[in-house]
Amino acid sequence: MTLLIQLKDEMKNAMRAKEKLALGVIRMAISAIRKIEIDDKIVLDDTSIIGVLTKMVKQRKESIKMFTDGGRDELAAKEAAEITVIEKFLPQPLSADEISALIAQAIADTGATSMADMGKVMATLKAQMQGKADLGKVSGLIRATLNS
């Protein structure tokens, strides 16, 4: 079952259960996917849909930080609840040990020895870690490994 079909099924379940928050978030996700498909005249596969969902989570995390800094805890809580709904559709996150092992493997596979090779390493890891790890943090770990 594709991720889009899974989203649509969960939308129906949320409608039946009258879960307004989940229904709204799932509709927002489907809408974002459809917008990209229509704008680019393509059909997104599961990997691309995971990218869209990951971007939605990242946006909400940034909003939580801003709302918390602004003293708007009720809005931050709403954003956190939305993240919980979206994360149901994302793959399980990788553990720190798994991330370290994948980084070491990618560095060995690409023969990276300096920061100039970071792009090659990131390109190798991006497909493996999409939706499973924060690529910004992974980038920092790669930097630390290559600089040492």
C-alpha positions as CSV (number, residue, x, y, z in Angstrom):
1,M,0.0,0.0,0.0
2,T,1.4,3.4,-1.0
3,L,1.8,6.1,1.5
4,L,-0.8,8.3,-0.3
5,I,-3.4,5.5,0.0
6,Q,-2.4,5.1,3.7
7,L,-3.0,8.8,4.2
8,K,-6.4,8.7,2.5
9,D,-7.4,5.7,4.6
10,E,-6.4,7.4,7.8
11,M,-8.3,10.5,6.7
12,K,-11.4,8.4,6.4
13,N,-10.8,6.9,9.8
14,A,-10.3,10.4,11.4
15,M,-13.6,11.5,9.8
16,R,-15.4,8.5,11.3
17,A,-13.8,9.1,14.7
18,K,-14.5,12.8,14.5
19,E,-10.8,13.6,15.3
20,K,-10.6,17.2,14.1
21,L,-6.9,17.7,14.6
22,A,-5.8,14.5,12.9
23,L,-8.3,15.1,10.0
24,G,-7.0,18.6,9.5
25,V,-3.4,17.6,9.5
26,I,-3.9,14.7,7.1
27,R,-5.9,16.9,4.8
28,M,-3.0,19.4,4.9
29,A,-0.5,16.7,4.0
30,I,-2.6,15.4,1.1
31,S,-3.1,19.0,-0.1
32,A,0.7,19.6,0.0
33,I,1.4,16.4,-1.9
34,R,-1.3,17.2,-4.5
35,K,0.0,20.8,-5.0
36,I,3.5,19.5,-5.8
37,E,2.0,16.9,-8.2
38,I,0.0,19.5,-10.0
39,D,2.7,22.2,-10.1
40,D,5.4,19.8,-11.4
41,K,3.0,17.6,-13.4
42,I,4.4,14.4,-11.8
43,V,3.1,11.7,-9.5
44,L,5.1,11.5,-6.3
45,D,6.4,8.2,-5.1
46,D,6.7,7.2,-1.4
47,T,10.2,8.6,-1.1
48,S,9.1,12.0,-2.3
49,I,6.0,11.9,-0.1
50,I,8.3,11.2,2.9
51,G,10.3,14.3,1.9
52,V,7.1,16.4,1.9
53,L,6.1,15.0,5.3
54,T,9.6,15.6,6.7
55,K,9.4,19.2,5.5
56,M,6.1,19.6,7.3
57,V,7.6,18.3,10.5
58,K,10.6,20.6,10.2
59,Q,8.3,23.6,9.7
60,R,6.3,22.7,12.8
61,K,9.4,22.3,14.9
62,E,10.5,25.8,13.9
63,S,7.1,27.1,14.7
64,I,7.2,25.5,18.2
65,K,10.5,27.2,18.9
66,M,9.1,30.6,17.8
67,F,5.9,30.2,19.8
68,T,7.8,29.1,22.9
69,D,10.1,32.0,22.6
70,G,7.1,34.3,22.2
71,G,5.3,32.8,25.3
72,R,2.5,31.2,23.2
73,D,2.6,27.8,24.8
74,E,-0.9,26.8,23.6
75,L,0.1,27.3,20.0
76,A,3.3,25.4,20.6
77,A,1.3,22.5,22.0
78,K,-1.0,22.5,18.9
79,E,2.1,22.3,16.6
80,A,3.5,19.5,18.7
81,A,0.2,17.6,18.4
82,E,0.4,18.0,14.6
83,I,3.9,16.6,14.5
84,T,2.7,13.5,16.4
85,V,0.0,13.0,13.7
86,I,2.5,13.4,10.8
87,E,5.1,11.2,12.4
88,K,2.7,8.2,12.2
89,F,3.4,8.2,8.5
90,L,7.1,8.6,8.6
91,P,9.5,5.6,8.9
92,Q,11.0,4.8,12.3
93,P,13.9,7.2,13.1
94,L,17.4,5.8,13.1
95,S,19.3,5.4,16.4
96,A,22.6,7.3,17.0
97,D,24.5,4.1,16.5
98,E,22.9,3.3,13.2
99,I,23.5,6.9,12.0
100,S,27.2,6.6,13.0
101,A,27.5,3.3,11.2
102,L,25.9,4.6,8.0
103,I,28.2,7.7,8.1
104,A,31.3,5.5,8.5
105,Q,30.1,3.2,5.7
106,A,29.4,6.2,3.3
107,I,32.8,7.8,4.1
108,A,34.5,4.4,3.3
109,D,32.5,3.9,0.1
110,T,33.2,7.4,-1.3
111,G,36.8,7.5,-0.1
112,A,36.2,10.8,1.5
113,T,39.2,12.3,3.3
114,S,38.4,16.0,3.7
115,M,35.6,18.5,3.8
116,A,35.8,18.8,0.0
117,D,34.3,15.4,-0.2
118,M,31.3,16.2,2.0
119,G,28.9,16.6,-0.9
120,K,29.6,13.0,-2.1
121,V,29.0,11.6,1.4
122,M,25.8,13.6,1.9
123,A,24.5,12.5,-1.6
124,T,25.1,8.8,-0.6
125,L,23.4,9.2,2.8
126,K,20.4,11.4,1.7
127,A,18.6,8.5,0.1
128,Q,19.2,6.1,3.0
129,M,18.2,8.6,5.7
130,Q,15.4,10.5,4.1
131,G,12.7,10.8,6.8
132,K,14.6,8.7,9.2
133,A,17.1,11.3,10.6
134,D,17.5,15.0,10.7
135,L,19.9,15.6,7.8
136,G,21.1,18.9,9.4
137,K,22.4,17.0,12.4
138,V,23.8,14.3,10.1
139,S,25.7,17.0,8.2
140,G,27.3,18.2,11.5
141,L,28.3,14.6,12.4
142,I,29.9,14.2,9.0
143,R,31.8,17.5,9.4
144,A,33.1,16.4,12.8
145,T,34.2,13.0,11.4
146,L,35.9,14.5,8.3
147,N,37.7,17.2,10.3
148,S,39.2,14.8,12.9
